[in-house]
């Protein structure tokens, strides 16, 4: 039988729910605190059989498609809430796969509290890219990120970050640890930016838009203010080595419509796919959509039975692609529509219209994108260049 490779894929990413439990209790967590019980109803730790099944999924998929990079993001819950030997076995199973010419990248998102020397040794052994979740200095971080006893998580998280930074400085892990932070309508974005860049000495971070939907109480004005304060601080800082993903992505699009787009921010990301695999081995689409409890997050199937081609042909994946490529009706006349694309799907959701709504953070995005364009014009970029790129 002749197998015809169907598509050249730049990046295939799996958000792998290795742990469906967490040692802290973030108030805004879409996994545990936004009404969906999938994680609580699932096995606490993914089985090694399901890890082996995922490896098989990758091996079948690289036969059908040319895949440049396969990335596995160890995710939770808190992914370090397992025995270290289990994590070691997971990494070994995945790294033993036959992926042809595809590059395998292992990554991990953690609150950092459980990191110790033994974890660092495992990250070094398996060359794991680690990133930390933290929301700013102690008085801001602890508004929403307390442990299950109501105590601060700040010191433990920073200690974990420092250990990762030290390991990276010594060449033990493959990349500088980054930071993911949820934008906070009641905090000063500039203060958060300076805390990350000056005090925590982090050069790569991102501000995540909250996962609010139309049924939620949302402070869109406050989120817009936060983003603009952080953006102003970034420009004033003038440090080209500091990469803030949300800023670099949107500004890059204004400067060049062919700028590399990013999963989770941009729509219509060509030849780049991201899916979720929960601890039961079931594959689903965009993990943030679990909080909608909408049918689009229903499982596509178990990874032992799937290939990437069958996933892309599934009803859920086709609808997801269609929703990302079609603007909500309210967005058709907006000047920012080709950049914002109506916003993230989770922010567009309502029980009545499902995803045919503009983002609840439309006012936030309007003021943020306007401020970003103003900064570019002040830096010498012509209005014509910006208008040309945002209209393509």
C-alpha positions in Angstrom: 0.0 0.0 0.0 1.3 3.4 -0.9 0.8 6.1 1.7 0.5 9.6 0.3 1.6 12.4 2.7 -1.1 14.9 2.7 0.2 18.1 4.2 3.4 19.7 5.4 2.7 20.8 8.9 5.0 23.2 10.7 3.9 22.5 14.3 1.7 20.0 16.0 1.1 20.8 19.7 -0.6 18.6 22.3 -1.7 20.1 25.6 -1.2 16.9 27.6 -3.2 16.8 30.9 -0.7 14.6 32.8 -2.3 15.7 36.1 -5.9 16.6 36.6 -5.4 17.9 40.1 -3.7 21.1 41.5 -2.0 22.2 44.7 -3.3 25.7 44.5 -6.7 27.3 43.9 -6.6 30.1 41.4 -10.0 31.9 41.4 -10.0 32.3 37.6 -8.9 28.8 36.7 -10.9 27.6 33.6 -10.1 23.9 34.6 -11.6 23.9 38.1 -13.4 27.1 38.8 -15.5 28.0 35.8 -18.3 25.4 36.1 -16.9 22.4 34.2 -16.2 19.2 36.2 -14.2 17.3 33.6 -10.9 17.5 35.4 -12.4 16.6 38.8 -14.2 13.6 37.2 -11.0 12.4 35.5 -8.2 10.1 36.6 -5.8 12.2 38.8 -2.7 11.2 36.8 -2.5 10.0 33.2 -1.5 6.3 32.7 1.6 5.2 31.0 -0.6 3.2 28.6 -2.1 6.5 27.5 1.3 8.0 27.1 2.3 5.1 24.9 -1.0 5.5 22.9 -0.1 9.2 22.3 3.3 8.1 21.0 1.5 5.8 18.6 -0.7 8.7 17.5 2.4 10.7 16.7 4.1 7.8 14.9 1.0 7.2 12.7 0.6 11.0 12.0 4.2 11.5 10.8 3.6 8.7 8.2 0.6 10.5 6.8 2.0 14.1 7.1 5.3 15.9 7.0 5.4 17.4 10.5 8.4 19.6 11.3 7.9 19.9 15.1 5.8 17.9 17.5 5.5 19.6 20.9 4.1 18.0 24.0 3.1 20.5 26.8 2.9 18.7 30.2 -0.1 20.5 31.7 -2.6 20.3 34.5 -3.8 21.0 37.0 -0.3 21.0 38.3 1.9 18.6 36.2 4.5 18.1 39.0 1.8 16.5 41.3 3.1 13.1 40.4 6.0 10.9 41.4 9.2 11.9 39.7 9.8 8.3 38.4 6.4 8.4 36.7 7.3 11.7 35.0 10.7 10.1 34.0 8.9 7.2 32.5 6.5 9.4 30.5 9.4 11.3 29.0 11.2 8.1 28.1 8.2 6.6 26.4 7.7 9.8 24.3 11.3 10.1 23.4 11.5 6.5 22.3 9.1 7.1 19.5 10.0 6.9 15.8 9.0 10.2 14.4 11.0 10.2 11.3 12.5 13.6 10.6 10.1 15.4 13.0 11.6 17.2 16.0 10.1 16.3 19.4 9.9 19.2 21.9 8.9 18.6 25.5 7.5 21.6 27.5 5.9 22.1 30.8 3.7 24.8 32.5 3.9 24.9 36.3 3.3 27.1 39.3 6.8 26.2 40.3 6.1 25.5 44.0 7.2 21.8 43.8 10.4 22.3 41.8 13.5 21.0 43.6 16.9 19.7 42.5 15.5 16.3 41.5 13.0 17.9 39.2 15.7 20.1 37.7 17.7 17.0 37.0 14.8 15.4 35.2 14.2 18.6 33.1 17.9 18.4 32.2 17.8 14.7 31.4 14.9 15.1 29.1 15.6 18.6 27.9 12.2 20.0 29.0 11.3 23.6 28.3 9.7 24.9 31.5 7.5 28.0 32.0 6.1 29.5 35.2 2.7 30.8 36.0 2.7 33.9 38.3 0.6 37.2 38.2 3.0 39.8 39.6 4.4 40.9 42.9 3.1 39.2 46.1 0.3 41.7 46.8 -1.1 41.2 43.3 -0.3 37.5 42.7 -2.0 36.5 46.0 -5.3 38.1 45.1 -6.1 35.1 42.9 -3.4 32.5 43.4 -3.5 31.1 46.9 -3.0 27.6 48.0 -5.8 25.3 49.2 -5.2 26.5 52.7 -5.6 30.2 51.7 -1.8 30.9 52.0 0.5 32.8 49.7 2.0 31.0 46.7 4.3 33.8 45.7 7.5 32.8 47.5 7.3 29.2 46.4 6.7 30.2 42.8 9.6 32.6 42.7 11.8 30.0 44.3 10.9 27.6 41.5 11.6 30.3 38.9 15.0 31.0 40.4 16.0 27.4 40.3 15.0 27.2 36.6 16.9 30.4 35.8 20.0 29.1 37.6 19.8 25.8 35.7 19.4 27.7 32.4 22.4 29.9 33.2 24.5 26.8 33.7 23.3 25.3 30.4 21.4 22.5 32.0 18.0 23.1 30.4 17.3 24.0 26.8 15.7 27.4 27.2 15.3 30.4 29.5 12.2 29.9 31.6 9.3 32.2 30.6 6.3 33.5 32.5 2.6 33.3 31.8 0.5 35.9 33.6 -3.3 36.6 33.5 -4.1 40.3 32.9 -5.7 41.8 35.9 -8.2 44.6 35.6 -7.4 45.8 39.1 -3.7 45.9 38.8 -1.3 48.3 37.1 0.1 46.7 33.9 3.3 48.7 34.1 4.0 47.6 37.6 3.6 43.9 36.5 5.9 44.5 33.5 8.7 46.0 35.6 8.3 43.2 38.3 8.8 40.5 35.7 11.6 42.3 33.7 13.5 44.0 36.5 12.9 42.1 39.7 12.4 38.6 38.4 14.9 39.1 35.5 12.6 37.4 33.0 13.0 38.2 29.3 10.2 36.2 27.9 6.6 36.5 29.2 3.0 36.8 28.1 -0.1 38.5 29.4 -3.1 36.2 29.0 -6.6 37.7 28.4 -9.0 36.2 31.0 -11.3 33.4 30.0 -14.5 35.4 30.6 -17.6 34.7 28.5 -20.7 36.7 27.8 -22.4 35.2 30.8 -19.7 36.5 33.1 -19.2 39.9 34.8 -16.3 41.4 32.9 -14.2 44.5 33.4 -13.2 45.1 29.8 -12.2 48.7 30.5 -9.9 47.6 33.2 -8.2 44.9 31.0 -7.7 47.5 28.3 -6.1 49.8 30.8 -3.8 47.0 32.1 -2.6 46.1 28.6 -1.9 49.7 27.7 0.0 50.4 30.9 2.2 47.3 30.3 2.6 48.3 26.6 3.7 51.8 27.6 6.2 50.4 30.1 7.6 48.0 27.4 8.1 50.8 24.9 9.6 53.1 27.5 12.0 50.4 28.6 13.4 50.1 25.1 14.9 46.6 25.7 14.7 44.7 22.4 15.7 41.5 24.2 12.5 41.4 26.2 9.8 39.4 24.3 6.2 39.9 25.4 4.2 37.5 23.2 0.9 39.4 23.0 2.8 42.6 22.1 5.2 41.1 19.6 2.4 39.3 17.9 0.0 42.2 17.3 2.7 44.7 16.6 4.3 42.3 14.2 1.1 42.0 12.3 0.8 45.8 12.0 4.3 45.9 10.6 4.0 43.0 8.3 0.8 41.1 7.5 2.9 38.0 6.9 4.3 38.0 10.4 4.3 34.6 12.1 1.1 34.2 13.9 0.7 32.6 17.3 -1.7 29.9 18.5 -4.2 31.3 21.0 -3.8 34.8 19.8 -4.1 34.8 16.0 -6.7 33.2 13.9 -6.0 31.2 10.7 -2.6 30.0 11.8 -1.6 28.0 8.7 0.0 24.5 9.1 -0.1 24.8 12.9 -2.4 22.7 15.0 -3.0 22.4 18.8 -5.2 19.9 20.6 -5.8 18.7 24.1 -5.4 15.2 25.4 -6.9 14.6 28.8 -5.8 12.0 31.4 -8.2 9.5 30.0 -6.4 9.6 26.6 -9.3 11.4 24.8 -8.4 14.1 22.3 -10.3 17.3 22.2 -9.8 20.8 20.7 -8.8 24.1 22.4 -8.5 23.4 26.1 -9.9 26.8 27.2 -13.2 25.9 25.6 -13.9 23.3 28.3 -15.3 26.1 30.4 -18.1 26.7 27.9 -19.3 23.1 28.3 -20.3 23.4 24.6 -20.5 20.3 22.4 -17.4 21.5 20.5 -15.3 20.3 23.4 -16.7 16.8 23.2 -14.0 14.2 22.7 -13.0 13.4 19.1 -11.7 10.0 20.1 -9.0 8.1 22.0 -5.5 8.7 20.8 -4.9 5.0 20.3 -7.5 5.0 17.5 -6.7 8.4 15.8 -4.3 9.9 13.4 -3.9 13.6 12.8 -5.7 13.2 9.4 -8.7 11.7 11.1 -8.7 14.4 13.8 -8.7 17.1 11.1 -11.6 15.5 9.3 -13.7 15.3 12.5 -16.8 17.5 12.9 -15.4 19.3 16.0 -12.1 20.2 14.3 -13.8 21.4 11.1 -16.2 23.6 13.1 -13.3 24.9 15.2 -11.4 25.9 12.0 -14.5 27.4 10.5 -15.2 29.5 13.6 -11.7 30.8 13.6 -11.8 31.8 10.0 -15.3 33.5 10.1 -15.9 36.8 11.8 -18.9 37.3 14.1 -21.5 39.5 12.5 -20.8 42.4 14.9 -17.2 42.6 13.7 -17.6 43.0 10.0 -17.2 46.8 10.0 -14.4 47.0 12.6 -11.0 48.4 11.5 -9.2 45.9 13.7 -11.2 42.8 12.5 -8.3 41.3 10.4 -6.0 41.5 13.5 -8.4 40.7 16.3 -10.5 38.2 14.3 -13.4 38.7 16.8 -11.3 37.6 19.7 -10.6 34.2 21.3 -13.4 31.8 20.9 -13.9 31.3 24.6 -14.4 35.1 25.0 -17.0 35.1 22.2 -19.1 32.3 23.7 -22.7 32.7 25.0 -25.3 30.0 25.6 -27.7 31.7 23.2 -25.5 32.4 20.1 -22.6 30.1 20.9 -19.6 31.7 19.2 -21.4 34.2 16.9 -20.6 37.2 19.2 -17.7 39.6 19.3 -15.3 39.1 22.2 -16.4 40.4 25.6 -13.1 42.2 25.6 -13.8 44.1 22.4 -13.4 47.5 24.2 -10.1 46.2 25.7 -8.8 45.2 22.3 -9.9 48.5 20.6 -8.0 50.7 23.0 -5.0 48.3 23.2 -4.6 48.1 19.4 -5.1 51.8 19.0 -2.3 52.5 21.6 -0.1 50.0 19.9 -0.5 51.7 16.5 0.2 55.1 18.1 3.5 53.8 19.5 4.5 52.5 16.1 3.7 55.9 14.5 5.7 57.7 17.2 8.6 55.3 16.4 8.5 56.4 12.7 6.2 53.8 11.1 3.9 55.4 8.6 0.2 55.2 9.0 -0.1 53.9 5.5 2.0 50.9 6.3 -0.1 50.1 9.4 -3.4 50.5 7.5 -2.2 48.4 4.6 -1.2 45.5 6.9 -4.2 45.6 9.1 -6.6 45.5 6.1 -5.0 42.5 4.4 
